[in-house]
Amino acid sequence: MPRSLAVHGTGMERADACSRRRPRAPRAASGRGARGTTINRIEKNFAGRTGVVLALAEGLRLHQWAKNLLIFVPLLLSGTIDNLEAWGLCLLGFVAWGVLASCTYLLNDLLDLRFDRTHWSKWRRPIARGDLPIGLVAIVVPLGMLISLAAVASVNHRAAVVLLIYTALTFAYSVGLKRLPVVDVLILAMLYTLRLFFGIELANVATSSWLLVFSMFIFTSLSLAKRFTEIMRNANLGREKVDGRGYVVKDGPLIFGLGLSTAAGAVLIMVLYLINEAFGATFYRSPLLLWPVPAILFLWLGRIWLLAGRDQLDDDPIRFAIRDPASLALGAGVVAAFAGAWLV
């Protein structure tokens, strides 16, 4: 077991104390006497501060900002991609949502500290391993949330309400809802779908019911893949249940079945969207070029669940997708299909 897991006690004070331990910086070769001591102290302070900054950047999980690209989807699918003002508002929303979401990740890690220390991969998170001071987190989280909410409220009050709902739902998830089996994955899908609502409000475009229902199905499936992976890893470690969640190892087959069914539902809804909405949209010059999209979606979701069944999927399917060459290639195929439908 990694040394970082052998931590006694679960209090926040111990994590904070660990975060102040830094390896002694080597003494400068050219320093002598008092001058050498001064140089050594400066090097130690610089190394400590740099380490905290890097730990904070890691804790903010900036790679997760890729999820916020969903904010631009309503604008792209509405046929108003030439609206520069809408692009500017969506870009502001992208940054604001990213800041707020990063703060919620820190808050969730703080609340999950006891469980993360015994997790096979989450023990590497900056707070769990003791590299990120809890005092700093207590400052960054409320400050970041306040800035993001104020920025959005200054341009669109209804979008700010969506952001507030996301914040409240995320907090409810962190303190209790994530421990309710099946309910937790539904909440995660709702958090993704709220990004679409946010983009609709910022871009001031019509709401697409097909898009929102599709979002709920596909992100429920991906959230179930995440939970199934956690169940499989715990089973391999000989554990009966998933710490910090409401699942037991025997739930694996049910979660796998629900994941496959929601994946199939997502593909079906994409087909219905093409038939009932996309093919009748006037901004698509060649809508028939969109037919490959359901097939590509089927291949990608099939790959996700194939790897999940083999216990080869990353803990986070989204992080896996942005690093997996096959997923990136399939995503490029979807982009090409929509681009061709617009332009050809």
Secondary structure as a PSIPRED ss2 file (coil, helix, strand):
# PSIPRED VFORMAT (PSIPRED V4.0)

   1 M C   1.000  0.000  0.000
   2 P C   1.000  0.000  0.000
   3 R H   0.000  1.000  0.000
   4 S H   0.000  1.000  0.000
   5 L H   0.000  1.000  0.000
   6 A C   1.000  0.000  0.000
   7 V C   1.000  0.000  0.000
   8 H C   1.000  0.000  0.000
   9 G C   1.000  0.000  0.000
  10 T C   1.000  0.000  0.000
  11 G C   1.000  0.000  0.000
  12 M H   0.000  1.000  0.000
  13 E H   0.000  1.000  0.000
  14 R H   0.000  1.000  0.000
  15 A H   0.000  1.000  0.000
  16 D H   0.000  1.000  0.000
  17 A H   0.000  1.000  0.000
  18 C H   0.000  1.000  0.000
  19 S H   0.000  1.000  0.000
  20 R C   1.000  0.000  0.000
  21 R C   1.000  0.000  0.000
  22 R C   1.000  0.000  0.000
  23 P C   1.000  0.000  0.000
  24 R C   1.000  0.000  0.000
  25 A C   1.000  0.000  0.000
  26 P C   1.000  0.000  0.000
  27 R C   1.000  0.000  0.000
  28 A C   1.000  0.000  0.000
  29 A C   1.000  0.000  0.000
  30 S C   1.000  0.000  0.000
  31 G C   1.000  0.000  0.000
  32 R C   1.000  0.000  0.000
  33 G H   0.000  1.000  0.000
  34 A H   0.000  1.000  0.000
  35 R H   0.000  1.000  0.000
  36 G H   0.000  1.000  0.000
  37 T H   0.000  1.000  0.000
  38 T H   0.000  1.000  0.000
  39 I H   0.000  1.000  0.000
  40 N H   0.000  1.000  0.000
  41 R H   0.000  1.000  0.000
  42 I H   0.000  1.000  0.000
  43 E H   0.000  1.000  0.000
  44 K H   0.000  1.000  0.000
  45 N H   0.000  1.000  0.000
  46 F H   0.000  1.000  0.000
  47 A H   0.000  1.000  0.000
  48 G H   0.000  1.000  0.000
  49 R H   0.000  1.000  0.000
  50 T H   0.000  1.000  0.000
  51 G H   0.000  1.000  0.000
  52 V H   0.000  1.000  0.000
  53 V H   0.000  1.000  0.000
  54 L H   0.000  1.000  0.000
  55 A H   0.000  1.000  0.000
  56 L H   0.000  1.000  0.000
  57 A H   0.000  1.000  0.000
  58 E H   0.000  1.000  0.000
  59 G H   0.000  1.000  0.000
  60 L C   1.000  0.000  0.000
  61 R C   1.000  0.000  0.000
  62 L H   0.000  1.000  0.000
  63 H H   0.000  1.000  0.000
  64 Q H   0.000  1.000  0.000
  65 W H   0.000  1.000  0.000
  66 A H   0.000  1.000  0.000
  67 K H   0.000  1.000  0.000
  68 N H   0.000  1.000  0.000
  69 L H   0.000  1.000  0.000
  70 L H   0.000  1.000  0.000
  71 I H   0.000  1.000  0.000
  72 F H   0.000  1.000  0.000
  73 V H   0.000  1.000  0.000
  74 P H   0.000  1.000  0.000
  75 L H   0.000  1.000  0.000
  76 L H   0.000  1.000  0.000
  77 L H   0.000  1.000  0.000
  78 S C   1.000  0.000  0.000
  79 G C   1.000  0.000  0.000
  80 T C   1.000  0.000  0.000
  81 I C   1.000  0.000  0.000
  82 D C   1.000  0.000  0.000
  83 N C   1.000  0.000  0.000
  84 L H   0.000  1.000  0.000
  85 E H   0.000  1.000  0.000
  86 A H   0.000  1.000  0.000
  87 W H   0.000  1.000  0.000
  88 G H   0.000  1.000  0.000
  89 L H   0.000  1.000  0.000
  90 C H   0.000  1.000  0.000
  91 L H   0.000  1.000  0.000
  92 L H   0.000  1.000  0.000
  93 G H   0.000  1.000  0.000
  94 F H   0.000  1.000  0.000
  95 V H   0.000  1.000  0.000
  96 A H   0.000  1.000  0.000
  97 W H   0.000  1.000  0.000
  98 G H   0.000  1.000  0.000
  99 V H   0.000  1.000  0.000
 100 L H   0.000  1.000  0.000
 101 A H   0.000  1.000  0.000
 102 S H   0.000  1.000  0.000
 103 C H   0.000  1.000  0.000
 104 T H   0.000  1.000  0.000
 105 Y H   0.000  1.000  0.000
 106 L H   0.000  1.000  0.000
 107 L H   0.000  1.000  0.000
 108 N H   0.000  1.000  0.000
 109 D H   0.000  1.000  0.000
 110 L H   0.000  1.000  0.000
 111 L H   0.000  1.000  0.000
 112 D C   1.000  0.000  0.000
 113 L H   0.000  1.000  0.000
 114 R H   0.000  1.000  0.000
 115 F H   0.000  1.000  0.000
 116 D H   0.000  1.000  0.000
 117 R C   1.000  0.000  0.000
 118 T C   1.000  0.000  0.000
 119 H C   1.000  0.000  0.000
 120 W C   1.000  0.000  0.000
 121 S C   1.000  0.000  0.000
 122 K H   0.000  1.000  0.000
 123 W H   0.000  1.000  0.000
 124 R H   0.000  1.000  0.000
 125 R C   1.000  0.000  0.000
 126 P H   0.000  1.000  0.000
 127 I H   0.000  1.000  0.000
 128 A H   0.000  1.000  0.000
 129 R H   0.000  1.000  0.000
 130 G C   1.000  0.000  0.000
 131 D C   1.000  0.000  0.000
 132 L C   1.000  0.000  0.000
 133 P C   1.000  0.000  0.000
 134 I H   0.000  1.000  0.000
 135 G H   0.000  1.000  0.000
 136 L H   0.000  1.000  0.000
 137 V H   0.000  1.000  0.000
 138 A H   0.000  1.000  0.000
 139 I H   0.000  1.000  0.000
 140 V H   0.000  1.000  0.000
 141 V H   0.000  1.000  0.000
 142 P H   0.000  1.000  0.000
 143 L H   0.000  1.000  0.000
 144 G H   0.000  1.000  0.000
 145 M H   0.000  1.000  0.000
 146 L H   0.000  1.000  0.000
 147 I H   0.000  1.000  0.000
 148 S H   0.000  1.000  0.000
 149 L H   0.000  1.000  0.000
 150 A H   0.000  1.000  0.000
 151 A H   0.000  1.000  0.000
 152 V H   0.000  1.000  0.000
 153 A H   0.000  1.000  0.000
 154 S C   1.000  0.000  0.000
 155 V C   1.000  0.000  0.000
 156 N C   1.000  0.000  0.000
 157 H H   0.000  1.000  0.000
 158 R H   0.000  1.000  0.000
 159 A H   0.000  1.000  0.000
 160 A H   0.000  1.000  0.000
 161 V H   0.000  1.000  0.000
 162 V H   0.000  1.000  0.000
 163 L H   0.000  1.000  0.000
 164 L H   0.000  1.000  0.000
 165 I H   0.000  1.000  0.000
 166 Y H   0.000  1.000  0.000
 167 T H   0.000  1.000  0.000
 168 A H   0.000  1.000  0.000
 169 L H   0.000  1.000  0.000
 170 T H   0.000  1.000  0.000
 171 F H   0.000  1.000  0.000
 172 A H   0.000  1.000  0.000
 173 Y H   0.000  1.000  0.000
 174 S H   0.000  1.000  0.000
 175 V H   0.000  1.000  0.000
 176 G C   1.000  0.000  0.000
 177 L H   0.000  1.000  0.000
 178 K H   0.000  1.000  0.000
 179 R H   0.000  1.000  0.000
 180 L C   1.000  0.000  0.000
 181 P C   1.000  0.000  0.000
 182 V C   1.000  0.000  0.000
 183 V H   0.000  1.000  0.000
 184 D H   0.000  1.000  0.000
 185 V H   0.000  1.000  0.000
 186 L H   0.000  1.000  0.000
 187 I H   0.000  1.000  0.000
 188 L H   0.000  1.000  0.000
 189 A H   0.000  1.000  0.000
 190 M H   0.000  1.000  0.000
 191 L H   0.000  1.000  0.000
 192 Y H   0.000  1.000  0.000
 193 T H   0.000  1.000  0.000
 194 L H   0.000  1.000  0.000
 195 R H   0.000  1.000  0.000
 196 L H   0.000  1.000  0.000
 197 F H   0.000  1.000  0.000
 198 F H   0.000  1.000  0.000
 199 G H   0.000  1.000  0.000
 200 I H   0.000  1.000  0.000
 201 E H   0.000  1.000  0.000
 202 L H   0.000  1.000  0.000
 203 A H   0.000  1.000  0.000
 204 N C   1.000  0.000  0.000
 205 V C   1.000  0.000  0.000
 206 A C   1.000  0.000  0.000
 207 T C   1.000  0.000  0.000
 208 S C   1.000  0.000  0.000
 209 S H   0.000  1.000  0.000
 210 W H   0.000  1.000  0.000
 211 L H   0.000  1.000  0.000
 212 L H   0.000  1.000  0.000
 213 V H   0.000  1.000  0.000
 214 F H   0.000  1.000  0.000
 215 S H   0.000  1.000  0.000
 216 M H   0.000  1.000  0.000
 217 F H   0.000  1.000  0.000
 218 I H   0.000  1.000  0.000
 219 F H   0.000  1.000  0.000
 220 T H   0.000  1.000  0.000
 221 S H   0.000  1.000  0.000
 222 L H   0.000  1.000  0.000
 223 S H   0.000  1.000  0.000
 224 L H   0.000  1.000  0.000
 225 A H   0.000  1.000  0.000
 226 K H   0.000  1.000  0.000
 227 R H   0.000  1.000  0.000
 228 F H   0.000  1.000  0.000
 229 T H   0.000  1.000  0.000
 230 E H   0.000  1.000  0.000
 231 I H   0.000  1.000  0.000
 232 M H   0.000  1.000  0.000
 233 R H   0.000  1.000  0.000
 234 N H   0.000  1.000  0.000
 235 A H   0.000  1.000  0.000
 236 N H   0.000  1.000  0.000
 237 L C   1.000  0.000  0.000
 238 G C   1.000  0.000  0.000
 239 R C   1.000  0.000  0.000
 240 E C   1.000  0.000  0.000
 241 K E   0.000  0.000  1.000
 242 V C   1.000  0.000  0.000
 243 D C   1.000  0.000  0.000
 244 G C   1.000  0.000  0.000
 245 R C   1.000  0.000  0.000
 246 G C   1.000  0.000  0.000
 247 Y C   1.000  0.000  0.000
 248 V E   0.000  0.000  1.000
 249 V H   0.000  1.000  0.000
 250 K H   0.000  1.000  0.000
 251 D H   0.000  1.000  0.000
 252 G H   0.000  1.000  0.000
 253 P H   0.000  1.000  0.000
 254 L H   0.000  1.000  0.000
 255 I H   0.000  1.000  0.000
 256 F H   0.000  1.000  0.000
 257 G H   0.000  1.000  0.000
 258 L H   0.000  1.000  0.000
 259 G H   0.000  1.000  0.000
 260 L H   0.000  1.000  0.000
 261 S H   0.000  1.000  0.000
 262 T H   0.000  1.000  0.000
 263 A H   0.000  1.000  0.000
 264 A H   0.000  1.000  0.000
 265 G H   0.000  1.000  0.000
 266 A H   0.000  1.000  0.000
 267 V H   0.000  1.000  0.000
 268 L H   0.000  1.000  0.000
 269 I H   0.000  1.000  0.000
 270 M H   0.000  1.000  0.000
 271 V H   0.000  1.000  0.000
 272 L H   0.000  1.000  0.000
 273 Y H   0.000  1.000  0.000
 274 L H   0.000  1.000  0.000
 275 I H   0.000  1.000  0.000
 276 N H   0.000  1.000  0.000
 277 E C   1.000  0.000  0.000
 278 A H   0.000  1.000  0.000
 279 F H   0.000  1.000  0.000
 280 G H   0.000  1.000  0.000
 281 A C   1.000  0.000  0.000
 282 T C   1.000  0.000  0.000
 283 F C   1.000  0.000  0.000
 284 Y C   1.000  0.000  0.000
 285 R C   1.000  0.000  0.000
 286 S C   1.000  0.000  0.000
 287 P H   0.000  1.000  0.000
 288 L H   0.000  1.000  0.000
 289 L H   0.000  1.000  0.000
 290 L H   0.000  1.000  0.000
 291 W C   1.000  0.000  0.000
 292 P H   0.000  1.000  0.000
 293 V H   0.000  1.000  0.000
 294 P H   0.000  1.000  0.000
 295 A H   0.000  1.000  0.000
 296 I H   0.000  1.000  0.000
 297 L H   0.000  1.000  0.000
 298 F H   0.000  1.000  0.000
 299 L H   0.000  1.000  0.000
 300 W H   0.000  1.000  0.000
 301 L H   0.000  1.000  0.000
 302 G H   0.000  1.000  0.000
 303 R H   0.000  1.000  0.000
 304 I H   0.000  1.000  0.000
 305 W H   0.000  1.000  0.000
 306 L H   0.000  1.000  0.000
 307 L H   0.000  1.000  0.000
 308 A H   0.000  1.000  0.000
 309 G H   0.000  1.000  0.000
 310 R C   1.000  0.000  0.000
 311 D C   1.000  0.000  0.000
 312 Q C   1.000  0.000  0.000
 313 L C   1.000  0.000  0.000
 314 D C   1.000  0.000  0.000
 315 D C   1.000  0.000  0.000
 316 D C   1.000  0.000  0.000
 317 P H   0.000  1.000  0.000
 318 I H   0.000  1.000  0.000
 319 R H   0.000  1.000  0.000
 320 F H   0.000  1.000  0.000
 321 A H   0.000  1.000  0.000
 322 I C   1.000  0.000  0.000
 323 R C   1.000  0.000  0.000
 324 D C   1.000  0.000  0.000
 325 P H   0.000  1.000  0.000
 326 A H   0.000  1.000  0.000
 327 S H   0.000  1.000  0.000
 328 L H   0.000  1.000  0.000
 329 A H   0.000  1.000  0.000
 330 L H   0.000  1.000  0.000
 331 G H   0.000  1.000  0.000
 332 A H   0.000  1.000  0.000
 333 G H   0.000  1.000  0.000
 334 V H   0.000  1.000  0.000
 335 V H   0.000  1.000  0.000
 336 A H   0.000  1.000  0.000
 337 A H   0.000  1.000  0.000
 338 F H   0.000  1.000  0.000
 339 A H   0.000  1.000  0.000
 340 G H   0.000  1.000  0.000
 341 A H   0.000  1.000  0.000
 342 W H   0.000  1.000  0.000
 343 L H   0.000  1.000  0.000
 344 V C   1.000  0.000  0.000
